Amino acid sequence: MKKQFLEEWANNIQTDIALAMEKKIMDIDHKYDRKILSQNEELAKIRKEKRLDNKLEARVSKIEDDTAQMKMDIKVTSVSTHFRFPSVLHCLTQFLKKKTQQVQQQILQLL
């Protein structure tokens, strides 16, 4: 009878220890799962921001290219029309400068 009691007691202790160890392992797994999930979310956020930055860089580059092309067109046009239409050229140049500034401000607001 004593032997059976001791065997049951030992089995109960082993079961309790096994359950406690399993719980601790699950807690550790859960802790690392949360960390991994958090890191994956941060990585996704960084990738999204990078894609957005690339899109903005492409838009800025396109606007800069368009502005350079317009300036070149104005210079070419100004040689032939400078003496005939100086006020129109001046107005166009001022308009393009303002428009460029507005676009640059909009881009900065997006950043």
SULUR-V316787 format. One record per backbone hydrogen bond with DSSP energy under -1.0 kcal/mol. CO is the residue of the C=O (numbers start at 1). NH is the residue of the N-H. E is the energy in kcal/mol with one decimal. If there is no record, write none. Layout:
{{CO	NH	E} {CO	NH	E}}
This chain:
{{1	5	-2.4} {2	6	-2.6} {3	7	-2.2} {4	8	-2.5} {5	9	-2.7} {6	10	-2.6} {7	11	-2.5} {8	12	-2.7} {9	13	-2.4} {10	14	-2.7} {11	15	-2.6} {12	16	-2.8} {13	17	-2.9} {14	18	-2.8} {15	19	-2.7} {16	20	-2.6} {17	21	-2.7} {18	22	-2.6} {19	23	-2.6} {20	24	-2.4} {21	25	-2.7} {22	26	-2.5} {23	27	-2.5} {24	28	-2.5} {25	29	-2.8} {26	30	-2.8} {27	31	-2.5} {28	32	-2.5} {29	33	-2.7} {30	34	-2.4} {31	35	-2.0} {32	36	-2.9} {33	37	-2.7} {34	38	-2.6} {35	39	-2.5} {36	40	-2.6} {37	41	-2.4} {38	42	-2.3} {39	43	-2.6} {40	44	-2.4} {41	45	-2.2} {42	46	-2.5} {43	47	-2.6} {44	48	-2.3} {45	49	-2.5} {46	50	-2.4} {47	51	-2.4} {48	52	-2.4} {49	53	-2.9} {50	54	-2.7} {51	55	-2.2} {52	56	-2.6} {53	57	-3.0} {54	58	-2.3} {55	59	-2.3} {56	60	-3.0} {57	61	-2.7} {58	62	-2.5} {59	63	-2.6} {60	64	-2.8} {61	65	-2.6} {62	66	-2.9} {63	67	-2.8} {64	68	-2.6} {65	69	-2.5} {66	70	-2.6} {67	71	-2.6} {68	72	-2.2} {69	73	-2.7} {70	74	-2.7} {71	75	-2.3} {72	76	-2.5} {73	77	-2.9} {74	78	-3.2} {75	79	-1.5} {76	80	-1.0} {77	81	-2.4} {78	82	-1.8} {81	85	-3.7} {85	89	-2.0} {86	90	-2.3} {87	91	-2.5} {88	92	-2.7} {89	93	-2.6} {90	94	-2.5} {91	95	-2.5} {92	96	-2.6} {93	97	-2.2} {94	98	-2.4} {95	99	-2.7} {96	100	-2.5} {97	101	-2.3} {98	102	-2.5} {99	103	-2.4} {100	104	-2.5} {101	105	-2.3} {102	106	-2.2} {103	107	-2.2} {104	108	-2.3} {105	109	-2.1} {106	110	-1.6} {107	111	-1.6}}
